Amino acid sequence: LEQCVQHGKAAIGWDQKYPNPSWRLVPGDPHLRRGIGVALVMQGTAIPYLDMGGASIKMNDDGSFNLLVGATDLGTGSDTVLGQMAAEVLGVPLDDIIVYSSDTDFTPFDKGAYASSTTYISGGAVVKAARQVSERIQERAAIMISEGKGHGPALVKAVVAGDIFLSERKAVAPDGRYVTLEEVARNALHHQDQEQIMAVASYVSPVSPPPFAAQFAEVEVDTGTGQVTVLKLVMAVDAGVIVNPLTASGQVEGGMTQALGYAVCEEMRYD
């Protein structure tokens, strides 16, 4: 929180404006006054030992994956973010993750899209399921490479599952030998000790980590009419590891726009 304050304070020039009496005056217009303010926030993510998300991942015979999550994308981009998390673990591009969400007839349970919890809770379930799938891929790939079914030099040297890493749609051994994920999938479904590579996982958090934010506003007020003009807004946010920078910045900017409307444009009158 302190770092958010420091960054926002510097960006809006707090020390040069507050409490500078001359800055508050607008030359040529005695009715105008300038002001500067700050609001701080920290909010826990999800409810510990209560919120639970589930996810399942199935490997297809072309090396793509079906990701099923109960989390609902309310326009926040969670389908994309959860797909990204699975793709990173499995070493594939996002296009190889086919996301199904919200349909409670066939997706796993999810507590709901609230409390800033989807990326953290549902994402935790996705990562766990993806790691289970990756372990099955690594075990099968190690056998295939050891048996000479991989690409690269036909070495006799055996490899073990722990040596395999997944990257660019491949399962790669330390010496560079590899099999593609499509080859692993077809081997599993059609050729050797057949199995459906698939995993289901759930995630519950014991903690509620808070994001931090500091928002600064510079305003101009007409003391004769009461007209308020917002000259500048600055928002500094620390939300931990950002999975999707584009959508995260969009959420910050959207929140600032909502705050702007709420503060200066909207009114609810009671009689």
N, C-alpha and C positions, 0 to 999 in steps of 0.2 A: 504494500500500500504506500509506503514511504517513497519507493522508487517511482510509482505512478505520479505522486504529488510532485516530485522533483522534475520529472520530464514535462508534465503539463504546465507547471509553474514557469519553466524556462521557455516553453513554446509560446505562451501567451504574454510573456514579459511582465510577470506579476511584480517583481521587485522594482521595475521602472514606473509602475502605475499606482501601486498601493503601498503606503497611504500618501501619494503625491497630490497635494491640494491643487496644483496648477493643471495636472492632467485631467482632473474632473471637470474643468471648465472648457467650454467650446468657444474659441475666439469668434467674435462677431454675432453670437447668439446667446444672450444672457439667460434664456429660458432653458437651455439644454444643460444636462449634467451627465457625466459618464460614471459608470460603476463597474466593479469587477467582483465576481463571486466564485466560490468553489463548493462542490458537493463530493463527498467521498462515499464509497460503497464497498462492502464485501458481503458475498452471499454464498452460503454453503451449496455445494453441488450434490443433489440427491439426498435421500434420508437414510442414514446408516442402518444396516441390519434390517431394512424394510424393503427398499426398492430393489427389484430383481428384474433382470432382462435375460431372455434366452435367444439363442441363435443356432441354426443348423447350416452346415455346408456340405454339399454333395459334389463330387468330382464327375464330370462328364467325359465321354470317350474322345472328345476333341481337345481335352486339356482345359476346358473352361469349367466354371464352378457356378452352382446355384447357391445363393445365400438367402436364407429365409429368416426374417426377423419380425418380431411382433411390433417393434417400434414404428410409429406413424410419422411420416414426413409431412409436417404442417406448413411446408414452405421454407423450412429452415435448412434444407439440403442434407438431411440426415441420411437419406438413401445413398447419396454420393459419398458422404463421409464414412459410413459404415462399409461401403464397398471399397473405399480406399484402404481402410484398415485391414480388410481381408486380403486385398491385393498385395499389400506390402509384406505381409507374413508369407504369402504363397509365392512371391516372386513373379507376379504376372502383372500386365497392365490392367487398368481399371475396366477396359472393355471386356476382359475375360471373366468379370464377376457380374452375374445376372442376379439382380436384387429383387426379391419379392417381399413386400412388407404389408402390414396392417390386416390382412385377411385372417381373422382368427380361426377360420375353418382349417387352415393348414400351416399357419406360422406358429412358432413357439410363443409362449406367454411373454408379455412385457408389461411392466407396471404402468407405463404411459408416458407420453411426451410432456413432461412437466418438471419443474424444479431444476431446470438446466441440466438434466440428467442423461439425455439420450446418448451423446457421444461417450460419456464417462461410464454409464452403467451398461447400456446395450452394446457399446463399443467393446467393453471388457468381455462380454459374452462372445462377440464376434472374434476377437483375438484368441480367446481360449479355444474356440472351435477350430479356427484356422490353424492353430499350432498342433492340435490333434491330427488334423488332416495332413499337415506338412510332415509330421512324424511318420505317418503311414507311407507317404510318398518317399521319404528319405530311406526308410527300411527297404522298400521294394526297389528303389533306384540303386541302392548299394548292392543288392543281389544281382540285378541286371548288369551293372558295370563290372562286377567281379566275375561274372560269367562271360564277359566279352561281348555283351549285347549293346554296349555304348559306342559313342562316337569318340574318335581319338585313337592313340596308339593301343594296340591289342596287348596290353600288359597282363601278366599273370597275377600281379599284386592285387590282393583283395582289399576292398574298402568296407568300412562299417558305416552304419546309418549316421552316427555322430559326425562323420567327416563330410557329409553331403550338405551343400547349401543350395537354396533355391533362388534363382535369379534369371530374369529374361526368358521365362517359360521353360527353363531347364533345371534339371537336378545335376549339380556339378561336383565332381570329386576334386580334392586338393591338387591332383596332378593335371587337371584340365579335362579329363574324360567326363563325358556327360551323356545323359539321355534326356529327351524332351519330355515335358509333362504329358503331351499327347501319347507318346510311346509308353509312359508309365501307366496311363489310364487304360490304354488298349491291352497292355499286358495283364492288368488287374481284372479287366472285364472279360477277356476272351482267351487268354493263353496259359497262365500259370497260377495255380492256387487262387482261382478266381474269387474276387471279393468286390463289393461296392465300397469304395473309399468314401467315407462319410463320417461326420461327427456332429454331436449335439453338445452344447455347453450352456451353462448359466453363470451369471455373475451377480454377486451381492457385495457391496462395499462395507467395510467396517468403519470407514471414515467419511467425512463430508468436506472435501477440500474446497476452500473458497477461492473464486476468482476475485481480483481486486481491480478497482477503477477509481479514477479521479477525473471529474469533469469541471472545466472552467468556462465561464461565460463573461464576455465583455458586452455591456449594454449602454444604450444612450436613452435618457428619459427626458421628455418634454414636460417640464414642471407646470406648464400652463394648461396643457391638454391631457396629460397623463399618457400620451403615446409612448410606447416602448419599442425601441429598435434594437434588435440583437446584432451587434457588430461582428462578433467572433465567438465561435465555440471550439473548445479543444477537449478531446477525450483521450485519456491514457488508460489502457487496459492491460492487465496481466492475467491471462486466462490459462496459464500453463502452456503445455505443448499444443500448438495450433496445428490441427490436422489439415484443414483447408483454408489457407490464408485469404483467398478471395471471398468465400462465404463468411468467414469470421469478420473481415473488415466490413462486409456488407451489413452484418448484424449490428456492428458498432455504429455505423453511419445511420442505419435505420432507427436504432434506439435514440440517437441524437435528434433525428428528425421528429420522432414521436414526442420527445421531451420538449422540443421547440414549440410544436403545436399545442401541447398540453399547457405550457406556461403562458403563451402569449396570444393564442388564437381561440381557445375553447373555454366555454363557460357553461355551467349547469345552474340554473336559477331555481330556487325553491320559494314558493309563496306560502 
